[in-house]
Amino acid sequence: MKNDDKRCPRGSVGAIIKDINGRVLFILRATFPVAWACPAGHFEVGETAEQAVSREVKEETNLDAQNMRLVWHGVMNNPCRRGFTSHEWFVFVCVVSNIKNLSVDTAVADDARWVSRIDYAALQATEPGIERVWQEIIGKIPHEFWPQ
């Protein structure tokens, strides 16, 4: 971490949500950084990581996250609209039981897609592509996204 990095004091959570076919849910962010990403966001004051990821999933997708399992924790250099340049991340694999309720909050997302490993490569090659922080997270834990 460079000395000029401004780490967000709240940290961030992210949710890897899969359907029964092994596809991962990505949303197209409507605000900076505009790109495809898994549901994610900042902690609210007093929240645990599990509470934060559950709230973010509900707010962004209208899905109820259950059986959350922490699969990665670390600091990533990634800018946000609040002006911070890095975040402490907590990334979870989540199960959702109400998958038919999927709907995006248009204040935070323009679209949502279930993405296979093949679809991921195509999505990454289009504008605006996959958010850089999610490319890096996927690179750290590819087995959590795509079965070997």
DRENFITI-45052 format. One record per residue: residue in one letter; x, y, z of N, C-alpha, C in turn. Coordinates in steps of 0.001 Angstrom, whole numbers, plus 500000, padded with zeros to 6 digits. Each point is the difference from the previous one (the first is absolute). Layout:
AXYZXYZXYZ ...
***
This chain:
M500843498827500000499157501173500000500888501235500000 K499787500924499089500788501224499931499548500969501095 N500892500912500378499682500955501049498888500956499615 D499798500244498688498962500939499585498635499336499833 D499907498710500290498707499323499928499099500477501128 K498743500207499676499000500362500993499066498803500147 R500206499219501059499173498818500209498663500408500610 C498944499451499438498655500245500510499903499454501425 P499527500793500947499921499523501380498911498947500226 R499057499895499087498902499041500176500261498645499368 G500820499929498980500227498730499325498866499643499057 S500190498911499279499033499570498994499711498510500105 V498817499646499540499597498594499915499586499709498570 G500141498741499603499567499567498681499363498632500093 A499070499723499086499245498751500020500151499243498686 I500468498773500100500010499085498864498736499169500126 I499060500212499091498715499303500031499910499140498751 K499760498714500187499917499076498859498590499441499863 D499630499714498751498737499304499767500264498495499943 I498965499207499762500160498543500018500867499490498848 N500213500840498981500849499621498871501456500441500183 G500314500573501168501370500423500270500357501365499440 R499006500708499469500266501349499496500033500980501173 V500789501066499851500179501002501050499216501257499623 L499367500605501003499226501219499774500923501218499949 F499916500741498888500705501273499851498968501089499766 I500275501181500544499148501160499748500826501055499282 L499336500805499181500648501114499328499801501231500867 R501043500468500622499912501150500897499540501245499250 A499088500751500613499495501236499409500822501209500446 T500803499825501054500827501093500516501463499573500000 F500892500957500182501433499720500009500346498948501038 P500828499038499599500560499766498672499017499203499128 V499581500570498888499034499351499119500672498826499304 A499540498803500305500524498762499419499165498848500549 W500223498808499471499337498797500512500735499558501264 A499241499606501004500584499593501278499014499099500732 C500498499267500955499104499275500904499383501011500958 P498830499704500573499421500919500982501009500291501112 A500123501279500344501011500401500975499690501395500517 G500668500356501074499855501353500530500743500173501305 H499846501182500561500668500355501242499219499516501225 F500739499762501064499381499743501308499252501255500443 E498903499818500716499358501081500731500534499941501431 V499924501100500716500514500054501365499344498925500865 G500828499215500685499520498989500932499680498644499400 E500086499857498672499679498720499365501161499022500087 T499648498714500085500984498945499795500132499798498487 A501023499260499590500167499716498574498796499244499456 E499487499048500762498841499217499551498766500877499858 Q499781500909500944498855500909499902500142500923498797 A501208500487499765500234500914498881499766499316498657 V500516498776499831499820499326498709498530499639499793 S499317499603501044498573499688499893499212501248499592 R500294501126500600499312501249499670500302500424498564 E501273499937499596500367500408498640499314499130498950 V499963498697500227499335499094499056498525500369499888 K499353500232501129498570500347499994499780501334499281 E500817501018500336499832501318499391500213499981498485 E501010499265499549500371500056498587499242499015499123 T499509498897500573499415498944499174498621499522500445 N499565500410501172498749499537500615500048498514500374 L501202499435500102500157498602500397500394499927501472 D499651498895500642500345499783501401501187499060500091 A501139500534500457501227499208500140499910499129501251 Q500375498736499837500001499047501103501273499175499926 N500282499272501071501152499078500021501253500659499433 M500316501184500511501154500750499509501293499368500513 R500961499875499083501297499417500345501088500934499521 L500818500495500932501107500891499649501034499210499202 V500326500484498789500957499295499142501262500811499714 W499952501304500297501198500806499820499890501258500842 H501119500384500604500091501217500791501361500618499736 G500033501280499672501265500676499766499775501441499572 V501082500721499832499946501400499594500258500087498504 M499152500756499326500118500196498553500073501492499702 N500845500358499047500026501371499501498860500131499004 N498975500727500389498888500258499084499291501290500410 P499889500939499062499344501271500308498491499842500112 C499409500900500772498536500013500104499502501430499893 R498705500137499867499418501326499818500120500870501245 R500347499395501145500198500772501231501402500599500077 G500842499725499006501328500591499940501116499166500603 F499694498820500481501034499139500566500684499212498880 T501246499597500249500763499299498974500224498528500307 S499704499570501218500130498578500336498952499614501033 H499742498687500059498973499465500896500446498664500575 E499603499751501214500126498665500567498762499243499538 W500205498904499281498906499235499402499724498715500761 F498709499663500077499506498723500518499095499437498912 V500420498919499349499240499428498888499400498670500442 F498700499863499775499244498829500424499391499270498810 V499898498688500110499112499235499134498673499936500755 C498915500309499306498679500036500626499022499110499247 V499108499408500726498891499243499423498772500900500069 V499193499988498950498734500730500032498877499024499671 S498902500129500733498874499081499794498912500620499130 N500030501292499843498930500689499271500497500560498674 I500690499179499228500655500435498770499024500622498992 K498730499592500052499007500560499070499651501445500335 N500403500468501195499731501383500403501069500974499508 L500955499525499218501092500863499548499462501221499274 S500360501154500510499706501273499337501032501002500504 V500536500800499096501032500941500406499394501326500419 D500641500617500969499649501345500413500648500941498989 T499204500690499209500540500814498912500805501199500489 A499971500284501289500864501053500546501455499536500061 V500195498680500060501371499480500120500417499097498846 A499046499467499239500352499071498921499073500183498809 D500571499823498811499222500112498769499534498655499467 D500642498914500444499677498686499463500572498939500927 A499546498769499828500554498850500720500030498830499034 R501052499176500123500134498829499131500593498843500774 W499507498802499660500628498769500483501091499664499002 V501237499895500471501161499918499136500736498669500196 S500165499270498896500793498765500024501473500364499797 R500865499027500109501430500237499763500222500523498580 I499294499437499018500129500448498607499435501409499842 D498845500256500611499394501335499940500911501052500627 Y500719499607501058500891500934500704501054500568499054 A500623499138499210501024500457499057499409500991498997 A498805499720499508499353500899499042499620501324500668 L499484499930501228499607501209500721501217500876500304 Q501105499367500305501229500725500311500514500757498778 A499732499475498817500504500603498763499117501143499491 T498840500211500589499089501059499554500117501206500919 E499512501133499538499949501201500842498746499938500858 P500039500293501272501153500497500741500874498902500601 G499704498746499728500807498896500510499739499688501461 I500851499164500561499897499589501394500801500994500847 E499418500429501110500706500918500896501353499400500401 R501046500829499957501366499525500242500144499257501324 V499391500506501058500148499332501303499428498588499948 W498918499793499239499423498655499890500867499105499114 Q500642500558498988500957499204499223501099499481500924 E500483500863500891501069499604500917499514498982501029 I498798500189500532499459499045500972499801498636499336 I499449499993498799499801498737499282501353499328499760 G501010500790499695501334499447499806500577499360501253 K499602500488501171500493499464501272499271498720500401 I498721499910499651499193498845500437499148499455498837 P500611499637498870499200499565498841499144498773500295 H500463499116500890499244498790500325498659500301500659 E499863501189500618498720500373500613499009500488498949 F500484500427498846499147500496498921499663498895499004 W501009499289499578499826499042498927500526498642500450 P499183498970499925500468498644500367501164499570499117 Q500917499250500565501159499505499228499611498830499143 
***
